[in-house]
Amino acid sequence: MDFFLCVLGMVLIVEGLPYFAFPAKMKEFIRKVAAASDASLHRIGLALMVAGLILVALGRM
C-alpha cells in the first residue's frame, strides 16, 4: 500500500505541474482536447494505457 500511495503521489505531482507552470497554455490545450473527436480521444487513451502497461511490465522485470 505504501508503494501505491507513493506512485499515486508522483502521478499527481506530474499531472499538476503543467497547470501550475503554464496555466494559460493548459487552458488552450483543454479547449483543443474538448474539440477533438471521441474516436481520437479513444485512440489516444488506448495508446496511453498500453504504454503505461508496457512501462509497468518493464519495471517489474
mmCIF file of the N, C-alpha and C atoms, coordinates in Angstrom:
data_MODEL
# 
_entry.id   MODEL 
# 
loop_
_atom_site.group_PDB 
_atom_site.id 
_atom_site.type_symbol 
_atom_site.label_atom_id 
_atom_site.label_alt_id 
_atom_site.label_comp_id 
_atom_site.label_asym_id 
_atom_site.label_entity_id 
_atom_site.label_seq_id 
_atom_site.pdbx_PDB_ins_code 
_atom_site.Cartn_x 
_atom_site.Cartn_y 
_atom_site.Cartn_z 
_atom_site.occupancy 
_atom_site.B_iso_or_equiv 
_atom_site.pdbx_formal_charge 
_atom_site.auth_seq_id 
_atom_site.auth_comp_id 
_atom_site.auth_asym_id 
_atom_site.auth_atom_id 
_atom_site.pdbx_PDB_model_num 
ATOM 1   N N  . MET A 1 1  ? 0.832   -1.201 0.000   1.00 0.00 ? 1  MET A N  1 
ATOM 2   C CA . MET A 1 1  ? 0.000   0.000  0.000   1.00 0.00 ? 1  MET A CA 1 
ATOM 3   C C  . MET A 1 1  ? 0.873   1.259  0.000   1.00 0.00 ? 1  MET A C  1 
ATOM 4   N N  . ASP A 1 2  ? 1.999   1.198  0.695   1.00 0.00 ? 2  ASP A N  1 
ATOM 5   C CA . ASP A 1 2  ? 2.890   2.360  0.721   1.00 0.00 ? 2  ASP A CA 1 
ATOM 6   C C  . ASP A 1 2  ? 3.397   2.697  -0.680  1.00 0.00 ? 2  ASP A C  1 
ATOM 7   N N  . PHE A 1 3  ? 3.763   1.646  -1.441  1.00 0.00 ? 3  PHE A N  1 
ATOM 8   C CA . PHE A 1 3  ? 4.256   1.856  -2.798  1.00 0.00 ? 3  PHE A CA 1 
ATOM 9   C C  . PHE A 1 3  ? 3.169   2.472  -3.670  1.00 0.00 ? 3  PHE A C  1 
ATOM 10  N N  . PHE A 1 4  ? 1.943   1.977  -3.540  1.00 0.00 ? 4  PHE A N  1 
ATOM 11  C CA . PHE A 1 4  ? 0.824   2.507  -4.316  1.00 0.00 ? 4  PHE A CA 1 
ATOM 12  C C  . PHE A 1 4  ? 0.605   3.987  -4.016  1.00 0.00 ? 4  PHE A C  1 
ATOM 13  N N  . LEU A 1 5  ? 0.641   4.352  -2.740  1.00 0.00 ? 5  LEU A N  1 
ATOM 14  C CA . LEU A 1 5  ? 0.450   5.760  -2.369  1.00 0.00 ? 5  LEU A CA 1 
ATOM 15  C C  . LEU A 1 5  ? 1.590   6.625  -2.891  1.00 0.00 ? 5  LEU A C  1 
ATOM 16  N N  . CYS A 1 6  ? 2.794   6.091  -2.886  1.00 0.00 ? 6  CYS A N  1 
ATOM 17  C CA . CYS A 1 6  ? 3.939   6.822  -3.417  1.00 0.00 ? 6  CYS A CA 1 
ATOM 18  C C  . CYS A 1 6  ? 3.777   7.058  -4.922  1.00 0.00 ? 6  CYS A C  1 
ATOM 19  N N  . VAL A 1 7  ? 3.377   6.021  -5.647  1.00 0.00 ? 7  VAL A N  1 
ATOM 20  C CA . VAL A 1 7  ? 3.165   6.142  -7.093  1.00 0.00 ? 7  VAL A CA 1 
ATOM 21  C C  . VAL A 1 7  ? 2.027   7.116  -7.379  1.00 0.00 ? 7  VAL A C  1 
ATOM 22  N N  . LEU A 1 8  ? 0.943   7.008  -6.638  1.00 0.00 ? 8  LEU A N  1 
ATOM 23  C CA . LEU A 1 8  ? -0.186  7.914  -6.830  1.00 0.00 ? 8  LEU A CA 1 
ATOM 24  C C  . LEU A 1 8  ? 0.236   9.363  -6.570  1.00 0.00 ? 8  LEU A C  1 
ATOM 25  N N  . GLY A 1 9  ? 1.024   9.587  -5.542  1.00 0.00 ? 9  GLY A N  1 
ATOM 26  C CA . GLY A 1 9  ? 1.529   10.933 -5.257  1.00 0.00 ? 9  GLY A CA 1 
ATOM 27  C C  . GLY A 1 9  ? 2.380   11.471 -6.385  1.00 0.00 ? 9  GLY A C  1 
ATOM 28  N N  . MET A 1 10 ? 3.237   10.628 -6.954  1.00 0.00 ? 10 MET A N  1 
ATOM 29  C CA . MET A 1 10 ? 4.080   11.062 -8.068  1.00 0.00 ? 10 MET A CA 1 
ATOM 30  C C  . MET A 1 10 ? 3.240   11.396 -9.302  1.00 0.00 ? 10 MET A C  1 
ATOM 31  N N  . VAL A 1 11 ? 2.205   10.603 -9.552  1.00 0.00 ? 11 VAL A N  1 
ATOM 32  C CA . VAL A 1 11 ? 1.315   10.875 -10.685 1.00 0.00 ? 11 VAL A CA 1 
ATOM 33  C C  . VAL A 1 11 ? 0.642   12.235 -10.500 1.00 0.00 ? 11 VAL A C  1 
ATOM 34  N N  . LEU A 1 12 ? 0.173   12.513 -9.297  1.00 0.00 ? 12 LEU A N  1 
ATOM 35  C CA . LEU A 1 12 ? -0.482  13.795 -9.037  1.00 0.00 ? 12 LEU A CA 1 
ATOM 36  C C  . LEU A 1 12 ? 0.487   14.964 -9.211  1.00 0.00 ? 12 LEU A C  1 
ATOM 37  N N  . ILE A 1 13 ? 1.736   14.782 -8.799  1.00 0.00 ? 13 ILE A N  1 
ATOM 38  C CA . ILE A 1 13 ? 2.739   15.834 -8.990  1.00 0.00 ? 13 ILE A CA 1 
ATOM 39  C C  . ILE A 1 13 ? 2.965   16.087 -10.476 1.00 0.00 ? 13 ILE A C  1 
ATOM 40  N N  . VAL A 1 14 ? 3.162   15.012 -11.237 1.00 0.00 ? 14 VAL A N  1 
ATOM 41  C CA . VAL A 1 14 ? 3.417   15.150 -12.677 1.00 0.00 ? 14 VAL A CA 1 
ATOM 42  C C  . VAL A 1 14 ? 2.200   15.745 -13.386 1.00 0.00 ? 14 VAL A C  1 
ATOM 43  N N  . GLU A 1 15 ? 1.003   15.332 -12.990 1.00 0.00 ? 15 GLU A N  1 
ATOM 44  C CA . GLU A 1 15 ? -0.216  15.851 -13.607 1.00 0.00 ? 15 GLU A CA 1 
ATOM 45  C C  . GLU A 1 15 ? -0.452  17.327 -13.255 1.00 0.00 ? 15 GLU A C  1 
ATOM 46  N N  . GLY A 1 16 ? -0.104  17.714 -12.053 1.00 0.00 ? 16 GLY A N  1 
ATOM 47  C CA . GLY A 1 16 ? -0.370  19.081 -11.616 1.00 0.00 ? 16 GLY A CA 1 
ATOM 48  C C  . GLY A 1 16 ? 0.656   20.099 -12.078 1.00 0.00 ? 16 GLY A C  1 
ATOM 49  N N  . LEU A 1 17 ? 1.859   19.653 -12.404 1.00 0.00 ? 17 LEU A N  1 
ATOM 50  C CA . LEU A 1 17 ? 2.937   20.562 -12.775 1.00 0.00 ? 17 LEU A CA 1 
ATOM 51  C C  . LEU A 1 17 ? 2.599   21.471 -13.963 1.00 0.00 ? 17 LEU A C  1 
ATOM 52  N N  . PRO A 1 18 ? 2.056   20.953 -15.072 1.00 0.00 ? 18 PRO A N  1 
ATOM 53  C CA . PRO A 1 18 ? 1.745   21.859 -16.188 1.00 0.00 ? 18 PRO A CA 1 
ATOM 54  C C  . PRO A 1 18 ? 0.702   22.929 -15.835 1.00 0.00 ? 18 PRO A C  1 
ATOM 55  N N  . TYR A 1 19 ? -0.269  22.565 -15.005 1.00 0.00 ? 19 TYR A N  1 
ATOM 56  C CA . TYR A 1 19 ? -1.286  23.549 -14.610 1.00 0.00 ? 19 TYR A CA 1 
ATOM 57  C C  . TYR A 1 19 ? -0.670  24.657 -13.764 1.00 0.00 ? 19 TYR A C  1 
ATOM 58  N N  . PHE A 1 20 ? 0.298   24.299 -12.937 1.00 0.00 ? 20 PHE A N  1 
ATOM 59  C CA . PHE A 1 20 ? 0.973   25.276 -12.090 1.00 0.00 ? 20 PHE A CA 1 
ATOM 60  C C  . PHE A 1 20 ? 1.924   26.144 -12.913 1.00 0.00 ? 20 PHE A C  1 
ATOM 61  N N  . ALA A 1 21 ? 2.706   25.511 -13.791 1.00 0.00 ? 21 ALA A N  1 
ATOM 62  C CA . ALA A 1 21 ? 3.741   26.220 -14.531 1.00 0.00 ? 21 ALA A CA 1 
ATOM 63  C C  . ALA A 1 21 ? 3.206   27.010 -15.732 1.00 0.00 ? 21 ALA A C  1 
ATOM 64  N N  . PHE A 1 22 ? 2.193   26.482 -16.411 1.00 0.00 ? 22 PHE A N  1 
ATOM 65  C CA . PHE A 1 22 ? 1.695   27.103 -17.647 1.00 0.00 ? 22 PHE A CA 1 
ATOM 66  C C  . PHE A 1 22 ? 0.166   27.138 -17.669 1.00 0.00 ? 22 PHE A C  1 
ATOM 67  N N  . PRO A 1 23 ? -0.469  27.885 -16.788 1.00 0.00 ? 23 PRO A N  1 
ATOM 68  C CA . PRO A 1 23 ? -1.939  27.851 -16.732 1.00 0.00 ? 23 PRO A CA 1 
ATOM 69  C C  . PRO A 1 23 ? -2.620  28.312 -18.022 1.00 0.00 ? 23 PRO A C  1 
ATOM 70  N N  . ALA A 1 24 ? -2.096  29.342 -18.669 1.00 0.00 ? 24 ALA A N  1 
ATOM 71  C CA . ALA A 1 24 ? -2.729  29.836 -19.898 1.00 0.00 ? 24 ALA A CA 1 
ATOM 72  C C  . ALA A 1 24 ? -2.625  28.801 -21.018 1.00 0.00 ? 24 ALA A C  1 
ATOM 73  N N  . LYS A 1 25 ? -1.469  28.179 -21.155 1.00 0.00 ? 25 LYS A N  1 
ATOM 74  C CA . LYS A 1 25 ? -1.297  27.163 -22.196 1.00 0.00 ? 25 LYS A CA 1 
ATOM 75  C C  . LYS A 1 25 ? -2.151  25.934 -21.911 1.00 0.00 ? 25 LYS A C  1 
ATOM 76  N N  . MET A 1 26 ? -2.350  25.612 -20.647 1.00 0.00 ? 26 MET A N  1 
ATOM 77  C CA . MET A 1 26 ? -3.195  24.465 -20.302 1.00 0.00 ? 26 MET A CA 1 
ATOM 78  C C  . MET A 1 26 ? -4.656  24.738 -20.656 1.00 0.00 ? 26 MET A C  1 
ATOM 79  N N  . LYS A 1 27 ? -5.108  25.973 -20.468 1.00 0.00 ? 27 LYS A N  1 
ATOM 80  C CA . LYS A 1 27 ? -6.479  26.318 -20.868 1.00 0.00 ? 27 LYS A CA 1 
ATOM 81  C C  . LYS A 1 27 ? -6.652  26.130 -22.372 1.00 0.00 ? 27 LYS A C  1 
ATOM 82  N N  . GLU A 1 28 ? -5.661  26.574 -23.134 1.00 0.00 ? 28 GLU A N  1 
ATOM 83  C CA . GLU A 1 28 ? -5.715  26.411 -24.592 1.00 0.00 ? 28 GLU A CA 1 
ATOM 84  C C  . GLU A 1 28 ? -5.703  24.924 -24.963 1.00 0.00 ? 28 GLU A C  1 
ATOM 85  N N  . PHE A 1 29 ? -4.878  24.143 -24.300 1.00 0.00 ? 29 PHE A N  1 
ATOM 86  C CA . PHE A 1 29 ? -4.803  22.708 -24.553 1.00 0.00 ? 29 PHE A CA 1 
ATOM 87  C C  . PHE A 1 29 ? -6.131  22.033 -24.245 1.00 0.00 ? 29 PHE A C  1 
ATOM 88  N N  . ILE A 1 30 ? -6.766  22.405 -23.142 1.00 0.00 ? 30 ILE A N  1 
ATOM 89  C CA . ILE A 1 30 ? -8.054  21.809 -22.759 1.00 0.00 ? 30 ILE A CA 1 
ATOM 90  C C  . ILE A 1 30 ? -9.125  22.137 -23.800 1.00 0.00 ? 30 ILE A C  1 
ATOM 91  N N  . ARG A 1 31 ? -9.083  23.347 -24.355 1.00 0.00 ? 31 ARG A N  1 
ATOM 92  C CA . ARG A 1 31 ? -10.036 23.700 -25.413 1.00 0.00 ? 31 ARG A CA 1 
ATOM 93  C C  . ARG A 1 31 ? -9.838  22.806 -26.640 1.00 0.00 ? 31 ARG A C  1 
ATOM 94  N N  . LYS A 1 32 ? -8.573  22.542 -26.990 1.00 0.00 ? 32 LYS A N  1 
ATOM 95  C CA . LYS A 1 32 ? -8.287  21.679 -28.139 1.00 0.00 ? 32 LYS A CA 1 
ATOM 96  C C  . LYS A 1 32 ? -8.756  20.241 -27.876 1.00 0.00 ? 32 LYS A C  1 
ATOM 97  N N  . VAL A 1 33 ? -8.554  19.762 -26.667 1.00 0.00 ? 33 VAL A N  1 
ATOM 98  C CA . VAL A 1 33 ? -8.991  18.410 -26.314 1.00 0.00 ? 33 VAL A CA 1 
ATOM 99  C C  . VAL A 1 33 ? -10.514 18.330 -26.381 1.00 0.00 ? 33 VAL A C  1 
ATOM 100 N N  . ALA A 1 34 ? -11.194 19.363 -25.893 1.00 0.00 ? 34 ALA A N  1 
ATOM 101 C CA . ALA A 1 34 ? -12.663 19.365 -25.923 1.00 0.00 ? 34 ALA A CA 1 
ATOM 102 C C  . ALA A 1 34 ? -13.190 19.361 -27.360 1.00 0.00 ? 34 ALA A C  1 
ATOM 103 N N  . ALA A 1 35 ? -12.430 19.931 -28.287 1.00 0.00 ? 35 ALA A N  1 
ATOM 104 C CA . ALA A 1 35 ? -12.856 19.988 -29.686 1.00 0.00 ? 35 ALA A CA 1 
ATOM 105 C C  . ALA A 1 35 ? -12.514 18.713 -30.453 1.00 0.00 ? 35 ALA A C  1 
ATOM 106 N N  . ALA A 1 36 ? -11.686 17.851 -29.884 1.00 0.00 ? 36 ALA A N  1 
ATOM 107 C CA . ALA A 1 36 ? -11.276 16.620 -30.577 1.00 0.00 ? 36 ALA A CA 1 
ATOM 108 C C  . ALA A 1 36 ? -12.446 15.645 -30.647 1.00 0.00 ? 36 ALA A C  1 
ATOM 109 N N  . SER A 1 37 ? -12.410 14.782 -31.638 1.00 0.00 ? 37 SER A N  1 
ATOM 110 C CA . SER A 1 37 ? -13.484 13.797 -31.795 1.00 0.00 ? 37 SER A CA 1 
ATOM 111 C C  . SER A 1 37 ? -13.350 12.708 -30.737 1.00 0.00 ? 37 SER A C  1 
ATOM 112 N N  . ASP A 1 38 ? -14.475 12.055 -30.457 1.00 0.00 ? 38 ASP A N  1 
ATOM 113 C CA . ASP A 1 38 ? -14.464 10.961 -29.486 1.00 0.00 ? 38 ASP A CA 1 
ATOM 114 C C  . ASP A 1 38 ? -13.542 9.831  -29.931 1.00 0.00 ? 38 ASP A C  1 
ATOM 115 N N  . ALA A 1 39 ? -13.537 9.539  -31.222 1.00 0.00 ? 39 ALA A N  1 
ATOM 116 C CA . ALA A 1 39 ? -12.697 8.468  -31.745 1.00 0.00 ? 39 ALA A CA 1 
ATOM 117 C C  . ALA A 1 39 ? -11.215 8.766  -31.505 1.00 0.00 ? 39 ALA A C  1 
ATOM 118 N N  . SER A 1 40 ? -10.831 10.012 -31.719 1.00 0.00 ? 40 SER A N  1 
ATOM 119 C CA . SER A 1 40 ? -9.438  10.397 -31.475 1.00 0.00 ? 40 SER A CA 1 
ATOM 120 C C  . SER A 1 40 ? -9.076  10.233 -30.005 1.00 0.00 ? 40 SER A C  1 
ATOM 121 N N  . LEU A 1 41 ? -9.966  10.650 -29.135 1.00 0.00 ? 41 LEU A N  1 
ATOM 122 C CA . LEU A 1 41 ? -9.699  10.533 -27.700 1.00 0.00 ? 41 LEU A CA 1 
ATOM 123 C C  . LEU A 1 41 ? -9.638  9.074  -27.268 1.00 0.00 ? 41 LEU A C  1 
ATOM 124 N N  . HIS A 1 42 ? -10.477 8.221  -27.879 1.00 0.00 ? 42 HIS A N  1 
ATOM 125 C CA . HIS A 1 42 ? -10.431 6.787  -27.578 1.00 0.00 ? 42 HIS A CA 1 
ATOM 126 C C  . HIS A 1 42 ? -9.070  6.202  -27.975 1.00 0.00 ? 42 HIS A C  1 
ATOM 127 N N  . ARG A 1 43 ? -8.599  6.556  -29.170 1.00 0.00 ? 43 ARG A N  1 
ATOM 128 C CA . ARG A 1 43 ? -7.309  6.038  -29.642 1.00 0.00 ? 43 ARG A CA 1 
ATOM 129 C C  . ARG A 1 43 ? -6.160  6.520  -28.757 1.00 0.00 ? 43 ARG A C  1 
ATOM 130 N N  . ILE A 1 44 ? -6.179  7.790  -28.400 1.00 0.00 ? 44 ILE A N  1 
ATOM 131 C CA . ILE A 1 44 ? -5.127  8.340  -27.535 1.00 0.00 ? 44 ILE A CA 1 
ATOM 132 C C  . ILE A 1 44 ? -5.154  7.662  -26.170 1.00 0.00 ? 44 ILE A C  1 
ATOM 133 N N  . GLY A 1 45 ? -6.344  7.505  -25.608 1.00 0.00 ? 45 GLY A N  1 
ATOM 134 C CA . GLY A 1 45 ? -6.473  6.850  -24.313 1.00 0.00 ? 45 GLY A CA 1 
ATOM 135 C C  . GLY A 1 45 ? -5.974  5.418  -24.349 1.00 0.00 ? 45 GLY A C  1 
ATOM 136 N N  . LEU A 1 46 ? -6.320  4.686  -25.412 1.00 0.00 ? 46 LEU A N  1 
ATOM 137 C CA . LEU A 1 46 ? -5.860  3.307  -25.549 1.00 0.00 ? 46 LEU A CA 1 
ATOM 138 C C  . LEU A 1 46 ? -4.337  3.257  -25.671 1.00 0.00 ? 46 LEU A C  1 
ATOM 139 N N  . ALA A 1 47 ? -3.769  4.147  -26.475 1.00 0.00 ? 47 ALA A N  1 
ATOM 140 C CA . ALA A 1 47 ? -2.312  4.171  -26.649 1.00 0.00 ? 47 ALA A CA 1 
ATOM 141 C C  . ALA A 1 47 ? -1.609  4.481  -25.324 1.00 0.00 ? 47 ALA A C  1 
ATOM 142 N N  . LEU A 1 48 ? -2.148  5.405  -24.551 1.00 0.00 ? 48 LEU A N  1 
ATOM 143 C CA . LEU A 1 48 ? -1.545  5.738  -23.265 1.00 0.00 ? 48 LEU A CA 1 
ATOM 144 C C  . LEU A 1 48 ? -1.645  4.585  -22.273 1.00 0.00 ? 48 LEU A C  1 
ATOM 145 N N  . MET A 1 49 ? -2.774  3.889  -22.277 1.00 0.00 ? 49 MET A N  1 
ATOM 146 C CA . MET A 1 49 ? -2.919  2.741  -21.375 1.00 0.00 ? 49 MET A CA 1 
ATOM 147 C C  . MET A 1 49 ? -1.948  1.626  -21.749 1.00 0.00 ? 49 MET A C  1 
ATOM 148 N N  . VAL A 1 50 ? -1.805  1.361  -23.047 1.00 0.00 ? 50 VAL A N  1 
ATOM 149 C CA . VAL A 1 50 ? -0.873  0.317  -23.491 1.00 0.00 ? 50 VAL A CA 1 
ATOM 150 C C  . VAL A 1 50 ? 0.559   0.717  -23.131 1.00 0.00 ? 50 VAL A C  1 
ATOM 151 N N  . ALA A 1 51 ? 0.918   1.983  -23.353 1.00 0.00 ? 51 ALA A N  1 
ATOM 152 C CA . ALA A 1 51 ? 2.257   2.443  -22.991 1.00 0.00 ? 51 ALA A CA 1 
ATOM 153 C C  . ALA A 1 51 ? 2.490   2.309  -21.486 1.00 0.00 ? 51 ALA A C  1 
ATOM 154 N N  . GLY A 1 52 ? 1.504   2.654  -20.692 1.00 0.00 ? 52 GLY A N  1 
ATOM 155 C CA . GLY A 1 52 ? 1.624   2.511  -19.244 1.00 0.00 ? 52 GLY A CA 1 
ATOM 156 C C  . GLY A 1 52 ? 1.763   1.065  -18.827 1.00 0.00 ? 52 GLY A C  1 
ATOM 157 N N  . LEU A 1 53 ? 1.008   0.185  -19.455 1.00 0.00 ? 53 LEU A N  1 
ATOM 158 C CA . LEU A 1 53 ? 1.109   -1.241 -19.159 1.00 0.00 ? 53 LEU A CA 1 
ATOM 159 C C  . LEU A 1 53 ? 2.499   -1.775 -19.499 1.00 0.00 ? 53 LEU A C  1 
ATOM 160 N N  . ILE A 1 54 ? 3.039   -1.344 -20.624 1.00 0.00 ? 54 ILE A N  1 
ATOM 161 C CA . ILE A 1 54 ? 4.385   -1.771 -21.007 1.00 0.00 ? 54 ILE A CA 1 
ATOM 162 C C  . ILE A 1 54 ? 5.414   -1.267 -19.997 1.00 0.00 ? 54 ILE A C  1 
ATOM 163 N N  . LEU A 1 55 ? 5.293   -0.012 -19.584 1.00 0.00 ? 55 LEU A N  1 
ATOM 164 C CA . LEU A 1 55 ? 6.224   0.533  -18.589 1.00 0.00 ? 55 LEU A CA 1 
ATOM 165 C C  . LEU A 1 55 ? 6.143   -0.213 -17.269 1.00 0.00 ? 55 LEU A C  1 
ATOM 166 N N  . VAL A 1 56 ? 4.942   -0.537 -16.842 1.00 0.00 ? 56 VAL A N  1 
ATOM 167 C CA . VAL A 1 56 ? 4.773   -1.303 -15.598 1.00 0.00 ? 56 VAL A CA 1 
ATOM 168 C C  . VAL A 1 56 ? 5.409   -2.683 -15.750 1.00 0.00 ? 56 VAL A C  1 
ATOM 169 N N  . ALA A 1 57 ? 5.179   -3.334 -16.895 1.00 0.00 ? 57 ALA A N  1 
ATOM 170 C CA . ALA A 1 57 ? 5.764   -4.650 -17.133 1.00 0.00 ? 57 ALA A CA 1 
ATOM 171 C C  . ALA A 1 57 ? 7.287   -4.580 -17.145 1.00 0.00 ? 57 ALA A C  1 
ATOM 172 N N  . LEU A 1 58 ? 7.847   -3.562 -17.779 1.00 0.00 ? 58 LEU A N  1 
ATOM 173 C CA . LEU A 1 58 ? 9.298   -3.392 -17.795 1.00 0.00 ? 58 LEU A CA 1 
ATOM 174 C C  . LEU A 1 58 ? 9.841   -3.123 -16.389 1.00 0.00 ? 58 LEU A C  1 
ATOM 175 N N  . GLY A 1 59 ? 9.108   -2.378 -15.613 1.00 0.00 ? 59 GLY A N  1 
ATOM 176 C CA . GLY A 1 59 ? 9.534   -2.066 -14.254 1.00 0.00 ? 59 GLY A CA 1 
ATOM 177 C C  . GLY A 1 59 ? 9.497   -3.271 -13.334 1.00 0.00 ? 59 GLY A C  1 
ATOM 178 N N  . ARG A 1 60 ? 8.685   -4.252 -13.661 1.00 0.00 ? 60 ARG A N  1 
ATOM 179 C CA . ARG A 1 60 ? 8.554   -5.451 -12.811 1.00 0.00 ? 60 ARG A CA 1 
ATOM 180 C C  . ARG A 1 60 ? 9.618   -6.496 -13.153 1.00 0.00 ? 60 ARG A C  1 
ATOM 181 N N  . MET A 1 61 ? 10.375  -6.291 -14.242 1.00 0.00 ? 61 MET A N  1 
ATOM 182 C CA . MET A 1 61 ? 11.391  -7.286 -14.638 1.00 0.00 ? 61 MET A CA 1 
ATOM 183 C C  . MET A 1 61 ? 12.606  -7.209 -13.750 1.00 0.00 ? 61 MET A C  1 
# 
